[in-house]
């Protein structure tokens, strides 16, 4: 009787068993074989295990698997999930697979959907952009910059983040140019603002402040995430003229600063501001609800104000107070 062929379930069970191998290196031969499997889903699962086990000896096998996946029909790896996992494994293993990343940066996969055909490879290009920067490819900024004008927002966000991570000041000017051109996706603008503030804060703090003054919510979040001390006064000024919706985002930006001065300002609003603004301050402070001392302080202030609305907001965001 002919030996039964391994089924999909058999292979998946074996891959999951190899993830627990001791010593880790003992799993390498079998995992290397599975990276050549014709099923893209299994290849993606193997790539995750290789990364988790830190099997750098399998980098050439990962590269070969990615090359093979690029040549498959779109329907074989719908959504490019296997390609993404292989790239993520290469990045985790800090592989200098520059030719592979450059191919990923240019890869497009058009899939037929209920509506118009869509390109599902945006994240493949985005991960490839990050990979070139993280592995110190000498011309990474030149390769990544065109991705700022990619058709998919996830690729544009990744490009902005990768350019920030180059730590090259000139990339701040590139991000500024993308902002000047404009983008319909707030996440893209937010990534650009964050990069500008990280790379050249003195030059671009006024630019992001002007965007906030014009009502751009992502500018408030970028200022908060910058952790720049100078950002607090910009955000405080914005609170004084913001409409209720923008005010919520601006106060969240204050909370994101995570400085004693910023938290003190929010506590002051809880204690003294009109109820609507105090509620927004409570909502912003709930970002730090795992800080028991801060939570206790907010609770004390809310209790002292004897406002049902504030008490309800505190309970919703921090949980019911004890006692």
N, C-alpha and C positions, 0 to 999 in steps of 0.2 A: 504493500500500500504506500502510495506517495505521501511524503511528509506534508502536513497541512501548512499552507502559507500563513505567515503572520498577518493578522487582520489589523485594521486601523486601531481597534481597541487594545489589541495585544501590544502594538508599538507604543501607544500612548502610555499604557501601564508601565512598560519597560523604561520609557523616558522618565517617568515620574519616580520610578525606583532608582534610576541612576542619579537623580537629584539628591539622593541621600547617601551616595557612595562614600565609603571610607576605606582608604584615603581618597581624596577627591580625584587625584590624577588617574586612579584606576578606571574612572568612568570615561576618560578621554577617547579610547579607541572606539567604543560603541557609539558615543555621542558624535564622533566624527563621521561614522557611517550613516547615522540618522540625518546628518546635515545634507546628505546627498539624496534623501528620500524624495520621490516625485510629488509628495503631498505638501503644498506650501504651509498648511496649518501646522503640521508636525515639525517642519523646519523652524517655524517661528517659536514653537514650544521648546525645541532643542536649544535655540539661540538664547532663550531666557535662562535655561539651566546652565549653559556654558558660561554666561555672564555671572550667575550666582556663585558658581564654583570657581570662578576666576581662572579658567583654563586658557591661558594665553597661548598655549601651544596650538590651539585650534583656530587661531586667527586666520591662517590661510584657508581653512575649511569654511569659515564664515564668509570670507571674501568670495570664494568660489560659489557658495550658496547664493549670495546676493547677485552675482553675475548671472547665474542660472535663472533666478527669479525675474530679473529684468527682461529676459528673453521669453518668458511665458506669456500666454494670452491673458488679457485683462481679467477674464472670468475665473482664471485659476487662483488668483490672489485678490479677491474683491476687497476694495478698501485699502489695499496695500499693507494689510496688517502684518504679514510675514516679513515683508521688506523692512517695515519700521522696526520690528523686533530684532532683526539681524543687525541693522544699523545701530540700534541702541546697545546691543551687545558689544559691537566693535568700539563704540564710544566708552562704555564702561571699562573695557579692557585697555583703553588708551592706545588703540592700534593706530599707527601712522599709515592708514590705508588711504592715502590722499587721492589716488586715481579712482578708487571706489567711491569716495565721498563726492568727487567732482562729477562722476556719472550720476550719482543720486541727486545732485544739485540741479541737473538738467532733465531729470526723468519726468515724463508726463504720462499719466494713465487715464484715458478717456473711457468711462463706463456708461452704458446705456441704462437709463432709469425710466421711471414713469413719465417724467418731464423731459427736458432737454438733456443731452449727454453731459456728464460732469467729469471734471478732472479730480481724481481721488488721491493724487500723489503729492498734494501740498505739504503734508507732514513729512513725507520722504525728503522733499527738498529742504524743508525746515531743519530736520535732524541733521542732514548733510551739512547745512550751513554751520550749525553749532559744532559739528565734528571737526570741520576744517579749522575753526578758531581754537577749539580746545586742544587740538593736537599740534598747534603752532605751525600750521602751513604758512610758509613765508608770504604768500600773496593772498591770504584769506580774505582780506577786506575787498580786494579787487574782484574776487570770485563771488562774494556774497552780495555786494551792493546792488547788482541788477535785480536781485530777488525782492528788493523793496518795492518793486513795481509788478510783482507777480499777480496773477489773476485771483489767487486764493488768499483770503485774509490770514489764515494760519501761517502761510509761508512768509507773508509780509511781517507779521509779528515776530516770527523766528529770526528773520533777517535783521530786524531792528535790535533784537536782544543779542544776537551774535556780534553785530557791529559794536554794541556797547561792551561786550566781553573782550574785544580786541585790546581795549585800554589805549587805543590810539586816538589822540585828541582830534585829529582831522575827521574821524568818523562822526563826531558830534555835528560838524558842519553838514555832512551827508544826511544825517537824520533831520537836521533843521530844514534842509531842502525838501525832504519828503513832507514835512509839516507844512511848508509854504505851499506846496502843490496841493495839499489837502488829501484826505482819505475818508471815504464814507463809513469806515469801521472805527468806532471809538477805541477798540483794543489796539489797533495799529498806532493811532496817535498817542495813546498812553505809553506804548512801548518806546516810541520815539522820544517823548518827553522824558521818560525815565533815563534813557540813554544819554540824552543831552545833559541832564543834571548830573549824571554820574561821571561823564567824561570831562565836562567843562562847566562846573556850576557857576562860577563868577560871570561867565559870558551869557549863560542861558537861563539863569534864575529869573531875570527880568522878562525874558521871552515867554517862559511858562506862566509867570505871574500875569502877563498881559492876556494870555489865553484864558486864564481863570477869570479875569475881569470881564472878558467877553462871554463868559458863561459856559466854558468848556469843562464839563465835570471831570474828565480824565486828567485834566491839569491839576485839579485838587488832589487826586489820589497819587499822582506822580510826585507832587511836592511832599506829601506825607511819606511816601516810600523812599524819598531821597534821604531822609533823616538829617537834612541840613538844618542847623539851628536857625538860620535866617528865614527858613520857610514858615516858621510859626507866625511871625508878624504879617507875612503875606496872607496866610490863611485867616488870621484874626481880622484883618481888614476886609477880606472877602465876606466874612460872616455878617458884617454890618450892613451889607447891601444886597445879600443874596435872597432870592425868593425861597420859599420853604423847601422845595425839592433840592435845589442846589445847596441850601444850607446843610441838609442832611449829609451830602457828600463832602462838603468842606469840613464839617466836624469829624467825619470819618477820617479825612486826611490828617486832621490834628491828632487823632488817636494813633494813626499809623506812625507818627513821629517817634512815639514811645519814649519821650523825654519827660523828666520830672516837671519841667515848665509847661509842657503841653497838657499833661494830665492834670496839673493844678488848674490850668485855665478851664478845662472841661468840668472839673469839680466845682469851680466857681460859678459856672453857668447853671449847673444843677441846683446850686444853692440860691442863686439870685435872679436868674433870667426868667422871663415870662414862661409860662408852662410849656408852650409849644417848643420853644428853643431848648428848655431844660430837658424835655423828652428826647429831642434829637441828641443832646449831649449824653444822656443815659444810653441811648442806642449806640453811640460811638464808643463809649467807655466799655460796653459789653464785649468789645473786642478783647478786653483783658480780664474777662470774668473768671479766668482760672487763677488770677492773682487774688488770694483770699483777703489780704489786707486792703487792697483797693476796693474789692466788693463790699467789705465791711464798711469802709468809709462812705461809699456811695449810699449804702443802705441807711447809715446814720443820717446823712444829709436829707435823703428822701423822707425819712421818718419825721425829721424836725420840721419839714415844710407842711406836713399834714395835708397833702394833696392826694385825692383819690386817683387822679390821672397819672401823677408821677409814681405813685405806689403800684399802679397797674403796669406801667411801662417797666418799672424795675423788676416786678415779678415775671413779666413776659421774657425779659432778656437775661436776668440773672437767676431766676427761679424764686419761689416764695421764700421770704425771709424766715429764719428760725425763730420761734417764739413769737 
